[in-house]
Structures are given as structure tokens and as C-alpha cells.
């Protein structure tokens, strides 16, 4: 799944392990990213914690920015990627 975002901020709160805690009401991720999903890659960088997600997003201010999320136990090929632009 890919979704294009046009804003400058993600509007996503994370748990320490990089799973999504929630999305800001009215934010660009609301309704597109669900609590419990895990960000596993930002652009070409793999991530495994909220600190790594934040660092990778900060290091890539250009848009579109792709976030890849794992939300089931399916194979990595089924990981949805979101385009932030």
C-alpha cells in the first residue's frame, strides 16, 4: 500500500520499540497509519526503535519520504510503504 502525504510533519507518536502509539487528530497520518504498526524502514534506512525512526526522518527532510510499515506477521514483501510528500 502506498499513500502520498503533502505535509511537513508525520503526526505519529511511537512506543520505544518503533510501533505506532497513535496519530495526531487531523494529522496527515490519521486514518492511514494504525496503532500497533511498526515502522521498519524510513527511506532506505532500516529502523527498530522510535529513536531510529525519529533520527531517520530528521536526516531526510526532503519529500516524498517513504515509510515502510509491518502490521502483520506476513513476509517483508507484504510490508506497506507510505510516501510522504
C-alpha positions as CSV (number, residue, x, y, z in Angstrom):
1,X,0.0,0.0,0.0
2,X,1.3,3.5,-0.7
3,X,-0.1,6.8,0.4
4,X,1.1,10.2,-0.6
5,X,1.4,12.9,2.1
6,X,2.0,16.6,1.3
7,X,2.6,18.0,4.8
8,X,5.9,18.5,6.6
9,X,5.2,16.5,9.8
10,X,4.2,12.9,10.3
11,X,1.8,13.4,13.2
12,X,2.7,9.9,14.5
13,X,3.5,9.0,18.1
14,X,5.7,6.0,18.7
15,X,6.3,3.4,21.5
16,X,10.0,2.8,22.3
17,X,10.2,-0.2,20.0
18,X,9.1,1.8,17.0
19,X,5.5,0.7,16.9
20,X,2.9,3.3,16.4
21,X,1.2,4.5,19.5
22,X,-1.2,6.8,17.7
23,X,-1.7,9.6,15.2
24,X,-2.4,13.2,15.8
25,X,-6.1,14.1,15.2
26,X,-6.3,15.9,11.8
27,X,-2.7,15.0,11.1
28,X,-1.5,13.6,7.7
29,X,-1.2,10.0,9.0
30,X,-4.6,9.9,10.7
31,X,-6.7,7.1,9.2
32,X,-3.7,5.8,7.2
33,X,-1.4,4.5,9.9
34,X,-2.8,2.4,12.7
35,X,-1.6,1.9,16.3
36,X,0.5,-1.3,16.6
37,X,2.0,-1.0,13.1
38,X,5.8,-0.9,13.2
39,X,8.0,1.4,11.1
40,X,10.7,-0.9,9.8
41,X,12.3,1.4,7.2
42,X,12.5,5.2,6.6
43,X,13.7,5.7,3.0
44,X,16.5,3.2,2.6
45,X,17.3,3.0,6.4
46,X,16.1,0.1,8.5
47,X,14.7,1.1,11.9
48,X,14.0,-0.9,15.0
49,X,13.2,1.8,17.7
50,X,11.4,5.1,18.0
51,X,14.8,6.9,18.3
52,X,15.9,5.4,15.0
53,X,12.7,6.4,13.3
54,X,13.0,10.0,14.5
55,X,16.7,10.1,13.6
56,X,16.0,8.8,10.1
57,X,13.0,11.2,9.5
58,X,15.1,14.1,10.7
59,X,18.0,13.1,8.4
60,X,15.7,13.1,5.4
61,X,13.8,16.4,5.4
62,X,13.1,16.1,1.6
63,X,9.7,14.8,0.4
64,X,8.4,12.5,-0.6
65,X,9.7,10.3,2.2
66,X,8.8,6.6,2.2
67,X,7.9,4.8,5.5
68,X,7.6,1.1,5.3
69,X,5.4,-0.5,8.0
70,X,5.0,-4.0,9.2
71,X,1.5,-4.7,10.5
72,X,1.1,-8.5,10.4
73,X,3.3,-11.5,10.7
74,X,3.4,-11.7,6.9
75,X,6.6,-11.8,4.9
76,X,8.5,-8.5,4.5
77,X,7.3,-8.4,0.8
78,X,3.9,-7.6,2.1
79,X,5.1,-4.6,4.1
80,X,3.1,-1.5,3.1
81,X,5.2,1.6,2.2
82,X,3.9,5.2,2.7
83,X,5.1,8.1,0.6
84,X,5.3,11.4,2.4
85,X,5.5,14.2,0.0
